């Protein structure tokens, strides 16, 4: 993502915060990092980690099913890793992601195609039926985000662990 000092980055669905904490180092004291999460337990853990790491440039936000809860036009870049396939309201969330990225800013999505082994052992309730199980076909993800207004910049297959990586840009005004 070519993170630089002073940028604003969001880790949507931050989980344990690995990406957000790495971004905090890159953007430095003049930058800002948002870590969003739905899970209450993980939210508390992220807040504790931000405090224990003394990260004055990081803020933890409670996400929502249909909304990032990030400020409009706030982020130079947003990362969504292993989260998109869990979205139960992708059109609404895609619109929220678009609003949250500054014009010309980047959205990076790292996800994986449906895996039969996960579908049986760890189904994802409430997601659209076109997902094909636990995961999401890359073509569906690209179609949804381009329909929301993002422009696909780059696609990398065989990212770590069999994932794919997609880089989108919000059009400049």
VENKAHU-V181249 format. One line per field, one symbol per residue. ss: DSSP state (a for helix, b for strand, c for the rest). burial: 1 if it has 24 or more other ideal C-beta (glycine too) atoms within 12 Angstrom, else 0. Layout:
ss = ???
burial = ???
This chain:
ss = cccccccbbbbbcccccaaaaaaaaaaccccbbbbbbccaaaaaaaaaaaaacccccbbbbbccccccccccccbbbbbbbccaaacccaaaaaaaaaaabbbbbbbbbbbccccaaaaaacccccccaaaccccccaaaaaaaaaaacbbbbbbbcccaaacbbbbbbbccc
burial = 10100011111111101011101101100011111111000110010011000010111111100011110001111111111111100100111111111100111111111110000000010011001111110101110111010111100000000011111111000
